[in-house]
Amino acid sequence: DGDSMIDAHIEDGDMVIAERANTAKDGQIVIAQVDGECTMKYFRQVGSKAWLEPANKNFSPIFPENDLQIIAIIKGVVRKY
């Protein structure tokens, strides 16, 4: 739920198809646990620094304070009408 990924055409109420993974490449949309909370965002990495970036300019990037774990990589979106 939420609208942090609307510019990636993932809207509130959509269902996603995800493949379980514990690593991701820069630019992939992931489900991740960051500092104990789960979220879906773009995974960004430069060198050893990794963070999560929303697809909505009204939201700020999430820089982990302690922990960032990749849970799955998004492979598709299903929208109910």
C-alpha positions in Angstrom: 0.0 0.0 0.0 1.0 3.6 -0.3 2.1 5.8 -3.2 5.9 5.9 -2.9 6.3 3.9 -6.1 3.7 5.6 -8.4 6.2 6.9 -10.9 7.3 3.2 -11.4 3.6 2.5 -12.2 3.1 0.6 -9.0 0.0 2.0 -7.3 -1.8 1.4 -4.0 -3.7 -1.8 -4.2 -1.6 -3.4 -6.9 -0.2 -6.9 -6.4 3.5 -7.5 -7.2 5.2 -10.7 -8.4 8.5 -11.0 -6.5 11.4 -13.5 -6.6 13.0 -14.2 -3.3 16.6 -12.9 -3.2 19.2 -11.6 -0.7 21.1 -9.5 -3.2 20.1 -6.9 -5.8 21.7 -4.8 -8.6 21.6 -1.1 -8.6 18.3 0.1 -10.1 16.2 -3.0 -9.3 12.9 -2.6 -7.5 13.1 -4.6 -4.3 11.3 -5.5 -1.2 13.7 -4.8 1.6 13.9 -4.6 5.4 15.6 -1.4 6.5 16.2 -0.9 10.2 13.5 -3.3 11.1 10.7 -2.1 8.7 9.7 -3.6 5.3 9.3 -1.5 2.2 9.4 -1.6 -1.6 11.7 0.8 -3.3 14.4 1.1 -5.9 17.7 -0.4 -4.6 20.6 2.0 -5.2 24.3 1.3 -4.6 27.5 3.2 -5.2 30.5 1.3 -4.0 29.8 0.0 -0.5 27.0 2.5 0.2 23.5 1.3 -0.4 20.1 3.0 0.1 16.5 2.8 -1.1 14.9 5.3 -3.4 11.2 5.9 -3.9 9.6 6.5 -7.3 7.7 9.5 -6.1 9.4 13.0 -5.8 7.3 13.7 -2.7 9.2 11.0 -0.7 12.8 11.1 0.4 15.4 8.3 -0.1 15.9 5.9 2.8 19.5 5.6 4.1 19.8 2.7 6.6 21.1 3.7 10.0 21.9 0.1 11.0 20.7 -2.6 8.6 19.5 -3.1 5.0 18.4 -6.6 3.9 17.1 -7.5 0.5 14.1 -9.9 0.7 12.9 -10.1 -2.9 13.2 -8.5 -6.3 10.1 -7.3 -8.1 9.4 -9.1 -11.4 5.9 -7.9 -12.3 2.8 -6.0 -11.3 -0.8 -7.1 -11.3 -3.5 -4.4 -11.2 -7.1 -5.1 -10.3 -9.8 -2.9 -12.0 
